[in-house]
Amino acid sequence: MEKIILIKYGELTTKKANRKIFVKMLEQNIRNILKDENVKIISDRVRMYIEGENLDNIAKKLTKVFGLHGIVLCYKVNTNIDEIQNVVSMILNVSDAKTFKVITKRADKSFEIPSMEFNTIIATFILKNFDRKVDVHEPELPIHIEIRKEGTFIYTNEIEGIGGYPVGVQGKGLLMLSGGIDSPVAGYLALKRGITVEGIYFESPPHTSLEAKNKVITLASILNEYSGNFKVHVVPFTKLQEEIYKNVPHDYMITIMRRMMYRIAEKYAKKIKCKILINGESIGQVASQTLDSIAVISETVHIPVIRPVACMDKLEIIALANKINTYETSILPFEDCCTIFVPKHPVIHPNLEKAKEYEKMIDFEPLIDECINNIEVITKLENNNYNEYL
């Protein structure tokens, strides 16, 4: 008998011919997340098994790996009734539960006893030797027995995984990461669909502070817990933003600024081989996120832009931000470059031709190239201490 972790796959089970690719990527991601643990990992097309020294800690880390449906700490024994009954006895001896139910899954059909009949055998054994009652509807102690070719696995509890696809199976996307609530949630949802995500952040010192930058790095460090390979690309946006402020009518400043950000993000995304842009735009939430604004701003780019939170309301986004632990950081009072020059009355139904005319007031192409040529890449992501603000 040994105690191990059994992994149940999520949507991977629907992938048929491509399942090997998904399982291989999942195993690679798990090895990355568990790089500081001493583990042995064995995988096949339906299950993965992890052996290690600190299984509780390993299981906790696995709850942030996309592609997992269930995480089970279980006992592995040889497939014979005596060993199975010994483990069942051990479980019952330490449990205060008064009711139980046996749930057998016979994946190995060479084991001759059908699942329902085996349920009866184990339940009869328990009733004879322990003061317990059967409850098939709401048992206090569900006893799961999986009979597989590689052995029999016995467990009582299952930790729910976060589902989705293994990060990396869909290629790479560039997240327009601000210090707000929405973009980290959008990044999380993109990761969940198997996209390797890197962040691009626009800073405008001295108008934006070092604290604002560190806030974004902290948000990136939280997202990194779900991928293990998150990077932040910091764009020096001051000169271009000041040119917009000086030359563009104030009601169109945000529209033009966002168009410039999209141009930079697209050009840089191609440079670092990202297939798409990702952002946290939510339809109608602010002036730059009306349908008219989104249409005018998006006109500048020619690669796909995905907006994972586009049709979520603010309370739904906040709930998910709290779930993934980004909310408290996102609401810290450090302004990013999208908020420092916000006019009193930004246009909410911009006209594309007007936007193009106003852009002619700026020689923006060399400024865009200057931004891209001076991007700072941050790979060491630290969760900065903001306790004084929380």
DABEL-V659209 format. One record per residue. N is the residue number from 1. RES is the residue in one small letter. BURIAL is I if it has 24 or more other ideal C-beta (glycine too) atoms within 12 Angstrom, else O. D_FIRST is the distance of its C-alpha to the first C-alpha in Angstrom with 1 decimal. Layout:
n=N res=RES burial=BURIAL d_first=D_FIRST
n=N res=RES burial=BURIAL d_first=D_FIRST
This chain:
n=1 res=m burial=O d_first=0.0
n=2 res=e burial=O d_first=3.8
n=3 res=k burial=I d_first=7.0
n=4 res=i burial=I d_first=9.7
n=5 res=i burial=I d_first=13.2
n=6 res=l burial=I d_first=14.4
n=7 res=i burial=I d_first=18.2
n=8 res=k burial=I d_first=20.5
n=9 res=y burial=I d_first=23.9
n=10 res=g burial=I d_first=27.2
n=11 res=e burial=I d_first=30.5
n=12 res=l burial=I d_first=29.1
n=13 res=t burial=O d_first=28.4
n=14 res=t burial=O d_first=32.2
n=15 res=k burial=I d_first=33.0
n=16 res=k burial=O d_first=32.7
n=17 res=a burial=O d_first=34.3
n=18 res=n burial=O d_first=33.8
n=19 res=r burial=I d_first=30.2
n=20 res=k burial=O d_first=29.2
n=21 res=i burial=O d_first=31.6
n=22 res=f burial=I d_first=30.2
n=23 res=v burial=I d_first=26.5
n=24 res=k burial=I d_first=27.6
n=25 res=m burial=I d_first=29.6
n=26 res=l burial=I d_first=26.8
n=27 res=e burial=I d_first=24.4
n=28 res=q burial=I d_first=27.3
n=29 res=n burial=I d_first=28.0
n=30 res=i burial=I d_first=24.4
n=31 res=r burial=I d_first=24.6
n=32 res=n burial=I d_first=27.9
n=33 res=i burial=I d_first=26.8
n=34 res=l burial=I d_first=23.8
n=35 res=k burial=O d_first=26.0
n=36 res=d burial=O d_first=25.7
n=37 res=e burial=I d_first=21.9
n=38 res=n burial=O d_first=19.7
n=39 res=v burial=I d_first=17.6
n=40 res=k burial=O d_first=16.5
n=41 res=i burial=I d_first=17.5
n=42 res=i burial=O d_first=17.2
n=43 res=s burial=I d_first=19.5
n=44 res=d burial=O d_first=21.0
n=45 res=r burial=O d_first=23.7
n=46 res=v burial=I d_first=21.8
n=47 res=r burial=I d_first=18.8
n=48 res=m burial=I d_first=17.8
n=49 res=y burial=I d_first=14.5
n=50 res=i burial=I d_first=14.6
n=51 res=e burial=O d_first=12.5
n=52 res=g burial=I d_first=14.3
n=53 res=e burial=O d_first=15.0
n=54 res=n burial=O d_first=16.9
n=55 res=l burial=I d_first=15.3
n=56 res=d burial=O d_first=17.9
n=57 res=n burial=O d_first=20.7
n=58 res=i burial=I d_first=19.6
n=59 res=a burial=I d_first=19.4
n=60 res=k burial=O d_first=22.9
n=61 res=k burial=I d_first=24.3
n=62 res=l burial=I d_first=23.1
n=63 res=t burial=I d_first=25.2
n=64 res=k burial=I d_first=28.2
n=65 res=v burial=I d_first=27.3
n=66 res=f burial=I d_first=29.4
n=67 res=g burial=I d_first=28.0
n=68 res=l burial=I d_first=24.9
n=69 res=h burial=I d_first=24.9
n=70 res=g burial=I d_first=21.7
n=71 res=i burial=I d_first=19.0
n=72 res=v burial=I d_first=15.8
n=73 res=l burial=I d_first=13.1
n=74 res=c burial=I d_first=10.1
n=75 res=y burial=I d_first=6.5
n=76 res=k burial=I d_first=5.6
n=77 res=v burial=I d_first=4.8
n=78 res=n burial=O d_first=7.6
n=79 res=t burial=I d_first=10.8
n=80 res=n burial=O d_first=11.8
n=81 res=i burial=I d_first=13.1
n=82 res=d burial=O d_first=11.8
n=83 res=e burial=O d_first=8.0
n=84 res=i burial=I d_first=9.5
n=85 res=q burial=I d_first=11.8
n=86 res=n burial=O d_first=9.7
n=87 res=v burial=I d_first=8.2
n=88 res=v burial=I d_first=11.9
n=89 res=s burial=I d_first=13.2
n=90 res=m burial=O d_first=11.6
n=91 res=i burial=I d_first=13.0
n=92 res=l burial=I d_first=16.3
n=93 res=n burial=O d_first=16.7
n=94 res=v burial=O d_first=17.0
n=95 res=s burial=O d_first=19.1
n=96 res=d burial=O d_first=22.8
n=97 res=a burial=I d_first=23.2
n=98 res=k burial=O d_first=25.5
n=99 res=t burial=I d_first=25.1
n=100 res=f burial=I d_first=22.3
n=101 res=k burial=I d_first=22.1
n=102 res=v burial=I d_first=19.5
n=103 res=i burial=I d_first=19.8
n=104 res=t burial=I d_first=18.3
n=105 res=k burial=I d_first=19.0
n=106 res=r burial=O d_first=19.0
n=107 res=a burial=O d_first=19.6
n=108 res=d burial=O d_first=18.9
n=109 res=k burial=O d_first=21.9
n=110 res=s burial=O d_first=21.1
n=111 res=f burial=I d_first=18.9
n=112 res=e burial=O d_first=21.8
n=113 res=i burial=O d_first=21.4
n=114 res=p burial=O d_first=23.1
n=115 res=s burial=O d_first=21.6
n=116 res=m burial=O d_first=24.1
n=117 res=e burial=O d_first=23.6
n=118 res=f burial=I d_first=19.9
n=119 res=n burial=I d_first=20.6
n=120 res=t burial=O d_first=22.9
n=121 res=i burial=O d_first=20.5
n=122 res=i burial=I d_first=17.9
n=123 res=a burial=I d_first=20.8
n=124 res=t burial=O d_first=22.5
n=125 res=f burial=I d_first=19.5
n=126 res=i burial=I d_first=19.6
n=127 res=l burial=O d_first=23.4
n=128 res=k burial=O d_first=23.5
n=129 res=n burial=O d_first=21.2
n=130 res=f burial=I d_first=21.8
n=131 res=d burial=O d_first=25.1
n=132 res=r burial=I d_first=24.4
n=133 res=k burial=O d_first=26.5
n=134 res=v burial=I d_first=26.0
n=135 res=d burial=O d_first=27.6
n=136 res=v burial=O d_first=27.5
n=137 res=h burial=O d_first=29.7
n=138 res=e burial=O d_first=28.6
n=139 res=p burial=O d_first=25.4
n=140 res=e burial=O d_first=24.5
n=141 res=l burial=I d_first=20.8
n=142 res=p burial=I d_first=20.0
n=143 res=i burial=I d_first=16.6
n=144 res=h burial=I d_first=15.9
n=145 res=i burial=I d_first=14.0
n=146 res=e burial=I d_first=14.4
n=147 res=i burial=I d_first=14.3
n=148 res=r burial=I d_first=15.0
n=149 res=k burial=O d_first=15.6
n=150 res=e burial=O d_first=13.0
n=151 res=g burial=I d_first=10.2
n=152 res=t burial=I d_first=9.9
n=153 res=f burial=I d_first=9.8
n=154 res=i burial=I d_first=10.4
n=155 res=y burial=I d_first=12.7
n=156 res=t burial=I d_first=16.0
n=157 res=n burial=O d_first=18.0
n=158 res=e burial=I d_first=19.3
n=159 res=i burial=I d_first=21.5
n=160 res=e burial=O d_first=24.5
n=161 res=g burial=I d_first=25.4
n=162 res=i burial=I d_first=29.0
n=163 res=g burial=I d_first=29.4
n=164 res=g burial=I d_first=32.2
n=165 res=y burial=I d_first=32.2
n=166 res=p burial=I d_first=30.8
n=167 res=v burial=I d_first=33.5
n=168 res=g burial=I d_first=35.6
n=169 res=v burial=I d_first=35.5
n=170 res=q burial=I d_first=39.0
n=171 res=g burial=I d_first=40.7
n=172 res=k burial=I d_first=42.3
n=173 res=g burial=I d_first=44.5
n=174 res=l burial=I d_first=46.7
n=175 res=l burial=I d_first=46.5
n=176 res=m burial=I d_first=49.7
n=177 res=l burial=I d_first=48.2
n=178 res=s burial=I d_first=50.4
n=179 res=g burial=I d_first=49.7
n=180 res=g burial=I d_first=49.8
n=181 res=i burial=I d_first=47.4
n=182 res=d burial=I d_first=47.4
n=183 res=s burial=I d_first=46.7
n=184 res=p burial=I d_first=43.3
n=185 res=v burial=I d_first=42.2
n=186 res=a burial=I d_first=43.7
n=187 res=g burial=I d_first=41.7
n=188 res=y burial=I d_first=38.5
n=189 res=l burial=I d_first=39.3
n=190 res=a burial=I d_first=40.2
n=191 res=l burial=I d_first=36.9
n=192 res=k burial=I d_first=35.1
n=193 res=r burial=I d_first=37.0
n=194 res=g burial=I d_first=35.7
n=195 res=i burial=I d_first=38.7
n=196 res=t burial=I d_first=38.5
n=197 res=v burial=I d_first=40.8
n=198 res=e burial=I d_first=43.2
n=199 res=g burial=I d_first=45.7
n=200 res=i burial=I d_first=49.5
n=201 res=y burial=I d_first=51.2
n=202 res=f burial=I d_first=55.0
n=203 res=e burial=I d_first=56.4
n=204 res=s burial=I d_first=60.1
n=205 res=p burial=I d_first=60.7
n=206 res=p burial=O d_first=62.7
n=207 res=h burial=O d_first=62.6
n=208 res=t burial=I d_first=58.8
n=209 res=s burial=O d_first=57.2
n=210 res=l burial=O d_first=54.5
n=211 res=e burial=I d_first=52.6
n=212 res=a burial=I d_first=52.6
n=213 res=k burial=I d_first=51.2
n=214 res=n burial=I d_first=48.4
n=215 res=k burial=I d_first=47.7
n=216 res=v burial=I d_first=47.0
n=217 res=i burial=I d_first=44.9
n=218 res=t burial=I d_first=42.8
n=219 res=l burial=I d_first=42.5
n=220 res=a burial=I d_first=41.5
n=221 res=s burial=I d_first=38.8
n=222 res=i burial=I d_first=37.3
n=223 res=l burial=I d_first=37.4
n=224 res=n burial=I d_first=35.9
n=225 res=e burial=I d_first=32.6
n=226 res=y burial=I d_first=32.3
n=227 res=s burial=I d_first=33.2
n=228 res=g burial=I d_first=33.1
n=229 res=n burial=I d_first=36.3
n=230 res=f burial=I d_first=39.1
n=231 res=k burial=I d_first=42.6
n=232 res=v burial=I d_first=45.8
n=233 res=h burial=I d_first=49.1
n=234 res=v burial=I d_first=51.9
n=235 res=v burial=I d_first=55.3
n=236 res=p burial=I d_first=58.5
n=237 res=f burial=I d_first=60.4
n=238 res=t burial=I d_first=63.2
n=239 res=k burial=I d_first=66.1
n=240 res=l burial=I d_first=65.5
n=241 res=q burial=I d_first=65.0
n=242 res=e burial=I d_first=68.2
n=243 res=e burial=I d_first=70.1
n=244 res=i burial=I d_first=69.0
n=245 res=y burial=I d_first=70.0
n=246 res=k burial=O d_first=73.4
n=247 res=n burial=O d_first=74.3
n=248 res=v burial=I d_first=72.7
n=249 res=p burial=I d_first=73.9
n=250 res=h burial=O d_first=71.7
n=251 res=d burial=I d_first=70.7
n=252 res=y burial=I d_first=69.3
n=253 res=m burial=I d_first=67.6
n=254 res=i burial=I d_first=64.0
n=255 res=t burial=I d_first=64.5
n=256 res=i burial=I d_first=65.7
n=257 res=m burial=I d_first=63.1
n=258 res=r burial=I d_first=60.3
n=259 res=r burial=I d_first=61.9
n=260 res=m burial=I d_first=61.9
n=261 res=m burial=I d_first=58.2
n=262 res=y burial=I d_first=57.3
n=263 res=r burial=I d_first=59.4
n=264 res=i burial=I d_first=57.7
n=265 res=a burial=I d_first=54.2
n=266 res=e burial=I d_first=54.9
n=267 res=k burial=I d_first=56.5
n=268 res=y burial=I d_first=53.7
n=269 res=a burial=I d_first=51.0
n=270 res=k burial=O d_first=52.4
n=271 res=k burial=O d_first=52.6
n=272 res=i burial=I d_first=48.8
n=273 res=k burial=O d_first=48.0
n=274 res=c burial=I d_first=47.0
n=275 res=k burial=O d_first=47.6
n=276 res=i burial=I d_first=48.3
n=277 res=l burial=I d_first=49.4
n=278 res=i burial=I d_first=47.5
n=279 res=n burial=I d_first=49.1
n=280 res=g burial=I d_first=48.9
n=281 res=e burial=I d_first=52.1
n=282 res=s burial=I d_first=52.2
n=283 res=i burial=O d_first=55.2
n=284 res=g burial=O d_first=58.1
n=285 res=q burial=I d_first=56.4
n=286 res=v burial=I d_first=59.0
n=287 res=a burial=I d_first=62.2
n=288 res=s burial=I d_first=60.5
n=289 res=q burial=I d_first=58.1
n=290 res=t burial=I d_first=60.6
n=291 res=l burial=O d_first=60.6
n=292 res=d burial=O d_first=63.9
n=293 res=s burial=I d_first=62.6
n=294 res=i burial=I d_first=59.4
n=295 res=a burial=I d_first=61.5
n=296 res=v burial=I d_first=64.0
n=297 res=i burial=I d_first=61.3
n=298 res=s burial=I d_first=59.1
n=299 res=e burial=I d_first=62.2
n=300 res=t burial=I d_first=61.8
n=301 res=v burial=I d_first=58.5
n=302 res=h burial=O d_first=57.7
n=303 res=i burial=I d_first=53.9
n=304 res=p burial=O d_first=51.8
n=305 res=v burial=I d_first=51.3
n=306 res=i burial=I d_first=48.4
n=307 res=r burial=I d_first=48.6
n=308 res=p burial=I d_first=45.3
n=309 res=v burial=I d_first=46.7
n=310 res=a burial=I d_first=50.2
n=311 res=c burial=O d_first=50.0
n=312 res=m burial=I d_first=48.1
n=313 res=d burial=O d_first=50.1
n=314 res=k burial=O d_first=49.9
n=315 res=l burial=O d_first=47.9
n=316 res=e burial=O d_first=45.2
n=317 res=i burial=I d_first=45.2
n=318 res=i burial=I d_first=45.0
n=319 res=a burial=O d_first=42.1
n=320 res=l burial=I d_first=40.1
n=321 res=a burial=I d_first=41.3
n=322 res=n burial=O d_first=40.0
n=323 res=k burial=O d_first=36.6
n=324 res=i burial=I d_first=36.2
n=325 res=n burial=O d_first=37.8
n=326 res=t burial=I d_first=41.0
n=327 res=y burial=I d_first=43.6
n=328 res=e burial=O d_first=44.3
n=329 res=t burial=I d_first=45.0
n=330 res=s burial=I d_first=47.0
n=331 res=i burial=O d_first=49.5
n=332 res=l burial=I d_first=50.4
n=333 res=p burial=O d_first=54.2
n=334 res=f burial=I d_first=54.6
n=335 res=e burial=I d_first=56.7
n=336 res=d burial=I d_first=55.9
n=337 res=c burial=I d_first=58.7
n=338 res=c burial=I d_first=58.5
n=339 res=t burial=I d_first=59.8
n=340 res=i burial=I d_first=62.2
n=341 res=f burial=I d_first=65.2
n=342 res=v burial=O d_first=64.7
n=343 res=p burial=O d_first=68.2
n=344 res=k burial=O d_first=69.3
n=345 res=h burial=O d_first=69.8
n=346 res=p burial=I d_first=67.6
n=347 res=v burial=I d_first=68.5
n=348 res=i burial=O d_first=66.1
n=349 res=h burial=O d_first=67.7
n=350 res=p burial=I d_first=68.4
n=351 res=n burial=O d_first=70.6
n=352 res=l burial=I d_first=69.4
n=353 res=e burial=O d_first=72.8
n=354 res=k burial=O d_first=73.5
n=355 res=a burial=I d_first=70.2
n=356 res=k burial=O d_first=71.2
n=357 res=e burial=O d_first=74.6
n=358 res=y burial=I d_first=73.3
n=359 res=e burial=I d_first=71.0
n=360 res=k burial=O d_first=74.1
n=361 res=m burial=O d_first=75.1
n=362 res=i burial=I d_first=72.3
n=363 res=d burial=O d_first=71.9
n=364 res=f burial=I d_first=68.2
n=365 res=e burial=O d_first=67.0
n=366 res=p burial=O d_first=67.4
n=367 res=l burial=I d_first=65.9
n=368 res=i burial=I d_first=62.8
n=369 res=d burial=O d_first=62.6
n=370 res=e burial=O d_first=62.9
n=371 res=c burial=I d_first=60.0
n=372 res=i burial=I d_first=57.8
n=373 res=n burial=O d_first=58.8
n=374 res=n burial=O d_first=57.9
n=375 res=i burial=I d_first=54.6
n=376 res=e burial=I d_first=52.1
n=377 res=v burial=O d_first=48.5
n=378 res=i burial=I d_first=46.0
n=379 res=t burial=O d_first=42.4
n=380 res=k burial=O d_first=41.5
n=381 res=l burial=I d_first=40.9
n=382 res=e burial=O d_first=40.9
n=383 res=n burial=O d_first=40.4
n=384 res=n burial=I d_first=43.7
n=385 res=n burial=O d_first=44.2
n=386 res=y burial=O d_first=46.4
n=387 res=n burial=O d_first=45.7
n=388 res=e burial=O d_first=49.5
n=389 res=y burial=O d_first=50.1
n=390 res=l burial=O d_first=47.1
